[in-house]
Amino acid sequence: MKILTMMLADAADERLIPANPIQPRRRGRRRHQRRPEQLWATPEQVVAIALQAIALVGLWAAILIITAAWTGARWGELAGLQRINTHLDDGVIVIDPDIGALHEINGHFELGPPKTAASARTITLPPFLITLLRAFLDTHQHPHVFVTADHQLLRRSNFARRAMRPAADGNLDRIRPRVRTQPVVPGLHFHGLRHGHKTWMIADGIPEVGQARRLGHEIPDDIREIYSHVAPEVEARILQAPATLARRPRQPPRKPRHGHTQAPPARRLTTPPPGPAAPQERRPLLLPRPSRRPPEPAATNPCGTQPPPPPPTPLRRRKPTATAPSRPQPTGTRPGSGTFRTVGSDSWRSRSERDPINPWGQTFP
């Protein structure tokens, strides 16, 4: 069923049938996980990665990285670029529709068409890259532009392991490497240079048609695909986009959102201007004022005896407060004595209502 659907879809694209009678239903195949954002590099970071690639494998790796970042070409398009398609006098490189890409199949190389039909294009080069490629082509006589130091074709896995990964990620975790490199953009892949080139054009306000033509993309709208063209002024802006991005001032830091804290900005230390120092004001020394109260006479005790203790503080009765009527108290008799209250019979009263001298109200004969 799937093969039949693909055949009918191709027939509809070739105008052999009006439409595909079998419309595939993709219900329930939505992506529930967010796709991670592709890393990209600024022009300064690309130059830093290229300089470290020179120390790792050679000059050819640095020129390859810079060409990919400033043209937006794919890996296969640059690995399969030949001298006959490099027109430095005109300042362009041509991605041939038939042999414009180098394909690696089961360890063997084969020249073939690029990824899509729109990938066959002509890419304008900035002036500095023309000079760089002309000097690099004088160092070897290979039909391909980009080859290794041994004049061999490029293998993507070898380049990623030996040049791209150490140059972008750094090798601080390795013990005594041959060349020590610092991390620039950890996790950046070679295809991320293509993403960076598109980001540079977006930042410089290049129209969408100019971005699509340079990167070899197709515009979804058929009318825009047919009637949109790239003017020479747009090409000039594309070549100036990385330089404009590098000269652009940095944006001020964003204000922290609600609930997030931000460290206060550091204060700049400024030195006073040269000149005579201003005299400092002298303040009088403040001393405690003497007391005007006459001193108390010292207590004398000629006999050497201890003074008598102070008299006890008399107990003060508290005023009676209004209370509930007392309940009848149980009484008892003792032989030879009168009536008396039972000990503890008044225990229901609060402590504030009891007599401090006779709290239980006991009577004895």
Secondary structure, 3 states (H helix, E strand, C coil): CHHHHHHHHHHHHCCCCCCCCCCCCCCCCCCCCCCCCCCCCCHHHHHHHHHHHHHHCCHHHHHHHHHHHHHCCCHHHHHCCEHHHEECCCCEEECCCCCCEEEEECCEEEEECCCCHHHCCEEECCHHHHHHHHHHHCCCCCCECCCCCCCCCCCHHHHHHHHHHHHHHCCCCCCCCCCCCCCCCCCCCCHHHHHHHHHHHHHCCCCHHHHHHHHCCCCCCHHHHHHCCCCHHHHHHHHHHHHHHHHCCCCCCCCCCCCCCCCCCCCCCCCCCCCCCCCCCCCCCCCCCCCCCCCCCCCCCCCCCCCCCCCCCCCCCCCCCCCCCCCCCCEECCCCCCCEECCCCCCCCCHHHCCCCCCCCCCCC
